[in-house]
Every structure is written in structure tokens, then in C-alpha cells.
Amino acid sequence: MKLRKTDTLFRKFLLLRDEYTCQRCRRQYQPDNCRGLQVSHYWGRSRENTRFDEENCILLCWGCHQLWGHGDLRVAYESYMRAKLGEDGFDLLEARAYTYKKRDDKLDELAIKALLKEVQ
């Protein structure tokens, strides 16, 4: 999987926001040893409009990402997201996910840097 510079910046934002913690099992990682944490996109990375949407993404450890993101517990992931965002918030996120957005790395980078400033 090829990562863009914006993917790396966004992961840094999520690590700070979620305090290096898997949002499913709550295992906390150390800043200098957090390779086991992955960015999980509820609506996949191919959906440009929600690729860097902070409501669409959480940190999951590898095992939890396999279960929620790609496995048999996808329904549990949906329940988590609905509880986290509320029904209206989830519906709005879904609408954004299905809305076309042209890729714009420069604009995305500026937006992610603004998010990073909020959590630092």
C-alpha cells in the first residue's frame, strides 16, 4: 500500500488525538513504539472525501483492525461509530463518504496541519 505524505501527517494527528491507544481494546502504546497501531478508516481510504476526515478514522491495533476493519466484527464497528457520532452524525459521515471529492494533496496537507496544531 502506497502512503502519501498526507497519510503520514494524518496518522500523527490521530496518534496525538487518540493518545496512542487502540480504540477497541484500549491498549496504550508508547510514542517511540507505536508501529502496531494502524489508522482505521470506517469508510475506506479510496473515498477521498473522508480519507482525512477525523470522524471517519480511529486508531486500532493490528488485531482489532483485522476484526473490525476487515473481519467478522464489522457490525460491531458500525455500532461503535453510531454511538460515537450519534445517528445524525453517522448519517452525515455516510453522505460525505458518498460525495465525490477530487484529490488535492496541498489542501489536505494544510487542513491536517491545522488539526495537528489543535492537539499539540
N, C-alpha and C positions, 0 to 999 in steps of 0.2 A: 504494500500500500504506500503510495507516494504522499508524503505530507508537505503541505505548503508552509511558508513562514508564518502565515496567519494561524494555522493549526497549532503550531508550537506556542505562539503567543497566547492563544485562547486556552490551551492546556495550562499554561502558567497561571492565568486568571482563575481557572476552575480549582487548581491546587490551593490557591490562597483562599478563595471563597469557601470551599468545602473543607478547609483546614486539613488537607492531606488525609481525608477519611473516606472510606468506601461508604456510599450512601445506603447500601443494603445491609451489609453485615456489621457496619460501624467500625471495622478495623482501621486503626490510625497508623499512618506511615510517617517516617521521618523525612524532612525535606531533602536530606542528602541520600536517601534510599527509597525513592518512591516510584521506581520503574514498574512495579506491579500494579499501579493504579492506571486505569485507562479512561479515556473520555468516552462516555456512552451517549450517543445521540438517539433520543426516543424516535424521532423521525430521522432517517438515515442521512449520512453525510452528503449523499448525492443531491439532496434537496437544498439548493444554495440559499434559499430564503431563511432556513432555520439552522443552517450549518453552524453558525456562530451566535445562535440565539441562546441566551443564558437560561431561559425557561425550558429549552429543549434538551439541555445537556447536564449530566451529572457525572461524578467520578464513581467508578466501580472497580473493585479489584478484579483480577483476571477471572477467577472462578465465578463471581457474581455476574460479571459481564457475559460469560458463557450461558448462564442460566436465564438472565433477564433479557439480554440483548439478542441472543441467538438461540435460546433453548426453550424448554418446556414451560418455563415460568413467565412467559411473555405477558400473560393475563395479569399476573401479579405486578409486573412493571406498569401496565396500564392503570391498575388500581392505585399504585403509588403516585403516579403522575396526576391522576384525577384528584387525589387527596391533597397533593402538594399545591396544585394550581387552582383547585375548585373546578366545578363543571364548566362555568363560563370561560375561565382561563384556559382550560384544556381545549374547549371548542375553538377559541381564538388561536391557540397554537396550531391546531389542526388546519385551520383556514390559512394561516401563514405558510404552513408546510406545503400546501397545495397551490400556493400562489407563486407564479414564476418570478424569478429574480435573476438578472444577468450577473455573472461573476464579475466582481470588482475588488481585487485584492488590495488596492490602495485605500479605498473607502473602508473596507473591512478592517484593515490594519489600524486606521485612525480610530474606528469605533472600539476595537479591542483594547487599544492603548488607553482610551478614556475609561473603560471598565477596570483596567488594571490600576489606574490612579485611585479609583473608588475603594479598592480593597487593600491598598498598600498603606 
